[in-house]
Every structure is written in structure tokens, then in C-alpha cells.
Amino acid sequence: MKKFDIVIAGGGVIGAACAYFLSRDTQLKVALIDIKKPGNASRASAGGLWAIGESVGLGCGVIFFKTLSKLQSESKGKDIPVMRPHQLPDCFFEFALASNAMYPALHKELFEQHGVDFKFERTGLKFIMYNQDDRIYAEQITRGIPHLADQIRWLDAQQLKEEEPYITDDAIGAIDFICDHQVNPYRLVDAYLEGARQNGVDLVLNSEVNKVLRKDDRVTGVTTQEETYYCDTLINAAGAWADTLFNKATGLNMPVYPVKGQIVLSERLPKVLNGCVSTSDCYIAQKDNGEILIGSSTEEKGFDTTNSLDKITELSQGALKCLPILKDSNIKRCWAGLRPGTPDELPILGHVPGIKGYINACGHFRTGIVTSAITGKLITELVTGQETSLDLTPFSVTRFFTQE
Amino acid sequence: MTHSCPVVIVGGGPAGTAAAAQLGKLGITSKIIEEASKIGGVIYRGPLRNTHSLPHLDDNLKRAMAALQTRYYANRRHIELLENTRVLGPEGTHSLLLNKGETLSNIEYQELILATGCHERSVPFEGWQLPGVMLMGGVQLQIKSGLVQPGRKMALVGTGPLLPLVACQLHRSGIDVVGVYEASQFSKLAKEAVALLNEPKLTLSGLSMMGYLKKHTIPFYYGWGIVSAQGENALKSITVAPYNEHWQADTQNAQTLEVDALGVGYGFVARSQLAMLMGLDHQYSTVSGSIPTLDQWQHSSVNNVYVAGDSSGVLGADAAICEGQIAAIRIAQNRGVLTGKEAAQHAGKVMRKLERLKRFRSGFDRFSERQVGLMELAKPETVVCRCEKTTRAQVDIALAQGVKDITSLKMRTRLGMGDCQGKTCASYAIDRLYQSGCTDNIGAIKPRFPLDPIPFTFLEEQ
């Protein structure tokens, strides 16, 4: 039996961020319990900090929205352009941008004080335009976010060629979101965890939470196969598996479900991309070790994490079209991750009415990497009873309970 | 289920070929997917170019090679060989993705036998990456299939029965073998006499090899092993030293030998990447690494998927043949070609032989059980994962920081993330985790699709 103030269930990027911020900003005794399961989204992620890109439906969401728009166009007639921007609500922009702004300082802090480098790179995210439809799409995107005009650069074909000489000559230009960057996703998780460990967090790795202990309306702890951990507050950071833990803690269910994304990775190449790239087919990012990462499919197939040739072919063709030099390279490996999806694409954060000692930090869908920092900060504020720096109301799980 | 579909066999080594031959004998057709241009596997494939004379190979080996060919040709009309073809991974639930030349294709199956063999167990020590330092399987491929001499002046280090065998083959190939260094003590081998008597013929053949080495004054040292290899761009010399019972080198009494090639043989691990990628349940074995969990009919946790030969646990070619036959008999029973009673009769003799071979082998496995000294050979700056250039020091730091499983170790150090998907470094990493006291849920380096790289151009729009 062990006693902690806080137990965090889940050691992906969200759980790890919560552990780091809690250990940095409070004196609380914290344990983090984690088991590696196939499909863990933080490890599978591309590591894009695409705060604007993701908020307007590019990057990781692009294939999803393309499919969605196509279905809508088909049902509404042919006059509507196939690609239409899919913009998330203002509360998400605020959430993602606030988080994104934290990374430069966080990178310095974790490197200087804890000796870990999560490979933060200032890259921008360029949406590459091949034709007039793409241009109309880009114009719609920028019209939708007038308050972020200073974060957007328009590049014509020649400027694009100068900045990204390896991108196809067929491109007619690009828009660049200048505040969108990238990290190495598993290094980020590792950096948070190592920082937390050095700050005194107990890392209970390789262990799975089996049971949640309750006394009346209060969560009092969890058990693993080896040990019982009592706590004042349990934080659910269980990613695509969050609903199972939520149910164990509250007896209720919430709509967090796995959304599979397949990724294609090239061999190492010399530097051929200066920034991250999204087209209407896929996103492409060259990572710190030279590999080119291409993503990502959006499939609802439960907890299945197999790869399929059809999706890999689609992604590869999308990438070849944009970056012809890939013709000289090989697919080194592919994988699939399980995004913790929610119906409105917003995360689920905060307390649950009627249950004491329990906090949700889950449902981060495509954007867990970019929003992990603010999530760690907000959860720390919540635990210590401070006023949260952003309003958590839009992210409460109760938004799914209102219809009853 | 319709039974017109041929049984698909991945790997045309002893296990796969024996399975196909046994199926053929029972009138069942099969397709063998083989990465090389001919059947036999590394052990029995023989030269990849035509030759009539193999003076460097002993008669036992030549007889065994011929016997496998005979089995194959006797049932040839039931067997389709897809040669020079590699399996890239599963595609859907009952299909594999294949690569031959510049084309990708799918093969569907109802029953599948995985007979993918084993690969080498790498042991990092100072200088292990120098050209001229080779693992024992590679040495064998050069002399048996490539018909080239791996070096002019060679030493062998490692453990187990392959050491004298390869030493004899090298000597017959005209190579100056300056010494053979067996890590374990002779007294340990003597204790296994009872186990070794399960296969008196194999034991005798081992003794005759030792006699051959003696006759040709090739020194064979028990309780000795590698310390380091030296050279600038290629191997120039090696340092060997007496090992204690924990295989810790007594460097005070080390010797340096000038050689241009070194064979290193501390064992093999099951080549289970495809089985893991297909989601078969696996367990960890000290001898063979990750091996699939099987019933006595070689059937895995996935319906209609069988695993035979070294990929189910490294036991050598004779056992692989038995296992291939057992899987084939079970498939015949499931198809209604044999009754339960007939299957039991057919398999009974084979299963008894397999048991004997296992008892024999377990003697050598105890004799050759890896000791802690082997992990102490790498210096802090020695690269242990050569794709990602991860050093021993990086692994040490990660373990000191509390890493307890292979996935976390991989995330932290990039060990296992390279092109070889951990085939080279995983054994060392797992041994280190065990050594540092982690025993549960260490996990395995999860193979990723595709098992071999796919050129992007294969997927271009046609």
C-alpha cells in the first residue's frame, strides 16, 4: 500500500505533462502509472505543433476533413467545392495557441534544468497549393481567422521554390502558418517524464491500473497487479483507453474512442524540407534524424493497429506528388496510432460533478502533443484550487450529458 | 472451409521443405515462399552457383542436404516454389504482402506455416563492427553458399557445437584457423553427458570433429573468449582471455592474435518478426528470444497459423524437420485427409524423435547459457545499436533513470529504431534489462510493417 496526493493514470504526453507541471509547481506527492499498449498515440504521433494548422483542419485532420467535405458535397450537389475549411471553435484556438506559445521556454527549461532535449524546431507549417481549388481553400481558411493574419504568410510559386527547393514544380504557391512548429513526440514524452522523475514523481512504469477504489462519492485510489495506490485525486490521462478508466471511477461512460491513424516513414534523407508541409492529401514532416514522416489516415476500427496497403499507398502517392525526391527513397516502416477521439474534437478536461477526487485530462484527439503543455498547466491549477488561466467549461465532460 | 487452397509456407528451409513434402505425401498442395533462389535454408541450401564438388563440406552435411532435396523432389508436383520472394507483412486477415523483384503482390491462405528460421545473436564488444568480424551464420553462408573464403587467417569465438563444425569447414576450405575459443568450461560439458547420449550419432560426429581439429593441430580452448578486436579500417588482431564461470574475462592473462577475420557465435534467436507482426502470442526464451506460444502440433494462438523450425525456438535442422512434419500432419487431419487416429500414428514417431532431440539440445543449451561477463565486454563508448549509433553508456543512463521495458529504452535511446528493426541490438538490450532486475513485461521490439523497406516507386500511380 502506498499513499500519494495525486495518481496519474497514463504516461502518454498528457499524463507526462501533468506529472511534470505538478512536480514543478507544487509540493504534492505524485505517482504516474503507465503501461505501454499497442497504438499509444503519443509514440505514434508526428510531433507537429500545428496550433493553427490543426485548428483549421490541416495537418493530421486533412484526410478526415477531405473525406467529410466530399461526403457533404456529394449530398448537396456539385456546386460546392470539394475542400472546405473545417474550423474548430474559438475556445480551441485559444487553448492550442496558448499551449503552443509555451514550447520555446519549456524546451529551454527541460534542457537546461533536466538535461533532456525534445528537439523543438521552428519550422512553420506550409499548406501547398497545386491548383485554383487549393487557392480558394486557402483563401477561405485565412478569411476564417482574421485575428491571426499576422501569423500567415502567402508564398507565390517562386518564393516557395526558394524556401523549399525540393517541393514539386507543380505547386503554385503556399500559405505558411509561421507559429506552427515541430518537436520529436516521443522525446517530448520522455523529457516530461524525466523532468518529473528528477522532481520526485514516482514513475510506476510497466504497470496497468486494474481497479479504481471508491468510498461513497470519492475516488480514493487505484490498484495494479502488484500494489494499491491511495490518493486524494486521480487524473485520467489514459488516451484512447480513457473511457474504460472513467467508467471504473464513476460508473458512467463518456465518448472517447480510438481513431486509428496510419503513418509512413522514409529512410533517413539529407535535409530536403525546411518546414512542415500539409497538402490536401497528407502532411509531411522531416524529423530531427532525417526521416520523412507522412501521415495520416483517419479510421474508426476499434483498437486495431494493423497497417493496410491501401492507406499506405494513398499516403505515399500524396507525398510523392509533393516531394518527388522520395522516388529515390524507401518506406522504412509504417505504424498506426490510436487517437483519443471525441465527437466534437475537443478534449475533456476537469472535474466530474458528483465525483470527488477525480479529474479528466483526456480526449485530446489529434492535438495531444501541441496541447500537452497547457493541459499540464491547467490541471495543476485545478488541483491546487487556483483560478484556471483558461475557462474549462467548454471542455467539461458534462457537455455530453445534457440530452438526458 | 474449401480445401482447394494450397497451404502457404513461409520459408523453404528444413522445416518448411519438410512440411511441404509431408503435405505432398498426403496429397495436399502447398506453396513455399522462399527468399533465396533455392530451398534448403542457410544450413542446407548449398552453393548458389553450380558446382559438382564441395570438398570442404563433410559427408554428414552433404548427406543431409541431399536428403532434404530428395524429400522435396519426391513430392515436387504438389509443391509450388515462389523463389526470390520476401514477405513484407500481413495484409488483412488471411493474406500476406509479397515482394519479388520490383513487384508487390498478395497471397491468400487458409492455413499458414511460418518456418522463417533464426537470425544471429549479436554480442557487442570493443571493435565488433570492424570489417572482418563476422557472425557464425554469415561465415557459414560464405563458405557454403557463396563458396568464398571469409578470411585467410581466422579465429572463432563463442559457444556450442557450431564452433568445432565451422572450424573444420574453414580448415577444409584452406583457411588457417589459429584458434577456437569456447566460453564455457569443459567440466560443464562433461556434466551434460546424459543429455548428449540422447543423440549418440550427433555426439559421435561432434567427437570426430574434435578429433579432426586435434589431428590438424587447431587449438581448441574451453573457458576462453573474446575481449576486443583491433584494426583501423579492417580487422588486424583480436584479444582473447580466459573466462571464469560467469564468462568474465581475466584480462591479466589475455593474448593478442593477428587475424584478418573472426567468427563470433554466441547463439541464434528465433526470427519471429512476421509472427509478431501477425499478432501471434509470444513468450520470452533465454535461448531463442521471443518465440510464439504453440501447442504440441505447432499450432499458434491464431487459428490455422502454425510455426515450425528455429522460428519456434532454436533447436537445429533435425528438429525443424520433425516440427514441419507435425504441423503438416495436423493440417491433413483438420482437412479430413487423415483421421485423428491416423494423425496420432503418423505424428507419434516424429514427436518422440523431436523429444529426444530436445533433450539432446537442452544439454548444450545449459552448457552454453549466456553469462553476465558477456554483457561487460562493451565499453561505455561501444556502439550497441549500430543503425542508430546508440552506445552502451546511453543504455546505462536510461536504465539508471528507471527504464524498465524495451519500448521505453527504445524511446529514450533510439536503440532498435533503425533499418534492421532491432534484429541486431534487441538481444543485448533484453539481456541488459534482465540483468538490471527487470523481469516482467519487458516486452519485445515490436516489428513494424514492412519487414523489408519498400521503394516509394513501387506505390506510384500507374
Interface residues (C-beta under 8 A of the other chain):
Chain A: I35 K36 P38 R43 Y186 R187 V189 D190 E194 R197 L203 L205 N206 S266 E267 N289 T306 N307 S308 L309 I312 T313 S316 Q317 A319 L320 L326 K327 S329 N330 I331 K332 R333 C334 W335
Chain B: G89 P90 E91 G92 L97 L104 G279 Q401 G402 V403 K404 D405 T407 S408 M411 R412 R414 D419 Q421 C438 D440 N441 G443 K446 R448 F449 P450 P453 I454 P455 F456 T457 L459 E460 E461
